[in-house]
Amino acid sequence: MELKLKGNIWVLTDKKGNLIDDIDTDQIYHNAYLHITEIEEMGKYALGNLEGWEDFSKKAKPGDIIIAGANFGAGSSRQQAVDCFKALGISAIIAESFGAIYKRNAINSAFPILTFDSVKEKVKNGELETGDLVEIDLETAELKNLTKEKVFKLNPFSTVQKDIYLKGSLFKNYK
C-alpha cells in the first residue's frame, strides 16, 4: 500500500462556500442502490444524494482526494458508502471528523481517512480549494498543497489503522 498519495482535491462545500458537516451515508450512497453488489458499479452513485454534488462521480478521477467537514459518514452502517469511493479510485478522505461506523468501515477496508482539526479554517482562508494538487504523506501525517506551496499537519493514523492499511484490509489474510 502506498504511503504517499497524490491527487487533486474536491472540497465539499455548500452553495455559500462553507464546508459541509454531517454528510450522512444516504447522501454519500443512496439507499435506492443498496441492491448493487458489484463494487465496480457503486462508484457512479457516489455523493449522488448530496445537494450540489450529484454529478461528482462523472467528474472525479482516480487518485482524487475528498475534503469534508465534521461527522462525515454519519448514519447507517452501509459499507457501500466507503466502497463507492474505492470504486472511483478516490485515494483518501480528509475531514474534521468521521461518523463512528463509517470510520470503522473505512479502516477495516484499508481506505485512508484522516482527520484535520483546522480544515474549516484552511478552506475558509482559501488555502485548500477544489482542484488543488496535494500530496498526503501517511507516514508523517502531512498534507502538502503543491498548488499553493503550503504544508499542513494532519492527525496521524492510529497504530491499528496503519497496520490494517498496510495489510490491505482487516480480513485480507483470512480470505
LINSUL-V550934 format. One line per field, one symbol per residue. psi: psi as a letter, one per 30 degrees, with the letter a starting at -180 (. if undefined). A space follows every 10 residues. Layout:
psi->???
This chain:
psi->kkfkkklklj jjlaffgkkk lhjlfeeejk ffgffkfjef ffefgkgfgj kfgfgefffk lkflkkklal hkglblgjff fefeeeefgk flkklelkke eeeeeeeegh kjkkljegee eeeefgfjkk fkklkkjfef hkjjjfeghl kkklklklee eeeeefffle gefg.
